[in-house]
Amino acid sequence: MENEIREAVRTAIEEAARYVREAAVMTVETKYVDLDSASFEDASLMVRTIVKLDGESEVVIPAKRNEFGGLEADVAVFDLHQQNVRTAIEYRAKMLQALVGLLRSGGTESQGE
């Protein structure tokens, strides 16, 4: 019985460490499809955001030159993408909170104790 508990704890710790490694960098991509000539499998990248667990981020957005030579981004597309980023960050935060709660409880919540 003691070995089974140790193994269960070891497995839980390994899974938690794996999840934290995977959650350390989150990539959110917004893609588009030309419905006249392509399928959803042919979606092309439009905007990408990479968010690291330490708060650093990188955003790549398409821009075009305006009549004055300056760059302009598509605000509607960027707003949609930002909404997707916020949703992904909120989800990741909830999952990390659940993981911390599970680790604090020693895994007893999942065993019904």
C-alpha positions as CSV (number, residue, x, y, z in Angstrom):
1,M,0.0,0.0,0.0
2,E,2.8,2.4,0.9
3,N,4.5,1.7,-2.4
4,E,1.3,2.4,-4.3
5,I,0.9,5.8,-2.5
6,R,4.5,6.7,-3.3
7,E,4.0,5.7,-6.9
8,A,0.8,7.7,-7.2
9,V,2.5,10.8,-5.7
10,R,5.5,10.4,-8.0
11,T,3.2,10.1,-11.0
12,A,1.2,13.2,-9.9
13,I,4.4,15.2,-9.5
14,E,5.7,14.1,-12.9
15,E,2.4,15.1,-14.5
16,A,2.3,18.4,-12.7
17,A,5.9,19.2,-13.9
18,R,5.0,18.2,-17.4
19,Y,2.0,20.5,-17.4
20,V,4.0,23.4,-16.0
21,R,6.6,22.9,-18.8
22,E,3.9,22.9,-21.4
23,A,2.1,25.9,-19.9
24,A,5.4,27.9,-19.7
25,V,4.9,29.0,-23.3
26,M,1.5,29.5,-24.9
27,T,0.9,30.3,-28.6
28,V,-2.3,31.7,-29.8
29,E,-2.9,31.9,-33.6
30,T,-5.7,33.5,-35.5
31,K,-6.0,32.1,-39.0
32,Y,-8.1,33.0,-42.0
33,V,-9.6,31.0,-44.9
34,D,-10.6,32.4,-48.3
35,L,-13.9,30.5,-48.6
36,D,-14.0,31.0,-52.4
37,S,-10.8,29.0,-53.0
38,A,-9.8,27.1,-49.9
39,S,-11.0,24.7,-47.1
40,F,-10.4,25.1,-43.4
41,E,-7.5,22.7,-43.6
42,D,-5.8,25.4,-45.8
43,A,-6.2,28.1,-43.2
44,S,-3.4,30.7,-43.3
45,L,-1.8,32.4,-40.3
46,M,-3.0,36.0,-39.8
47,V,-1.9,36.9,-36.3
48,R,0.3,35.1,-33.7
49,T,0.9,35.8,-30.0
50,I,3.3,33.9,-27.8
51,V,2.9,34.4,-24.1
52,K,5.5,33.1,-21.6
53,L,4.7,32.2,-18.0
54,D,7.1,34.9,-16.9
55,G,4.9,37.6,-18.6
56,E,7.0,38.1,-21.7
57,S,5.1,38.1,-24.9
58,E,5.6,38.4,-28.6
59,V,2.9,39.5,-31.1
60,V,3.2,39.3,-34.9
61,I,0.5,41.1,-36.8
62,P,0.1,41.9,-40.5
63,A,0.3,45.5,-41.5
64,K,0.1,47.4,-44.7
65,R,1.4,50.8,-45.8
66,N,-1.0,53.7,-45.9
67,E,-1.0,56.5,-48.3
68,F,1.6,58.4,-46.2
69,G,4.0,55.4,-46.0
70,G,3.2,54.5,-42.4
71,L,2.1,51.0,-41.3
72,E,-1.5,50.2,-40.4
73,A,-2.8,47.0,-38.8
74,D,-6.3,45.6,-39.3
75,V,-7.9,46.7,-36.0
76,A,-10.9,44.4,-36.3
77,V,-8.7,41.3,-36.8
78,F,-6.4,42.4,-34.0
79,D,-9.3,42.9,-31.6
80,L,-10.7,39.5,-32.4
81,H,-7.2,38.0,-31.8
82,Q,-6.8,39.8,-28.5
83,Q,-10.1,38.4,-27.4
84,N,-8.8,34.9,-28.2
85,V,-5.5,35.6,-26.3
86,R,-7.4,36.8,-23.2
87,T,-9.6,33.7,-23.3
88,A,-6.5,31.5,-23.5
89,I,-4.7,33.3,-20.7
90,E,-7.8,33.0,-18.5
91,Y,-8.1,29.2,-19.2
92,R,-4.4,28.7,-18.5
93,A,-4.7,30.5,-15.2
94,K,-7.7,28.4,-14.2
95,M,-5.8,25.2,-15.1
96,L,-2.7,26.3,-13.1
97,Q,-4.9,27.2,-10.1
98,A,-6.6,23.8,-10.2
99,L,-3.1,22.2,-10.4
100,V,-1.9,24.1,-7.4
101,G,-5.1,23.2,-5.5
102,L,-4.6,19.5,-6.3
103,L,-0.9,19.6,-5.2
104,R,-1.9,21.4,-1.9
105,S,-4.5,18.8,-1.2
106,G,-2.1,16.0,-1.9
107,G,-4.4,14.6,-4.6
108,T,-7.2,13.7,-2.1
109,E,-9.8,15.7,-4.1
110,S,-9.6,13.4,-7.1
111,Q,-9.9,10.3,-4.8
112,G,-13.2,11.6,-3.3
113,E,-11.7,12.0,0.2
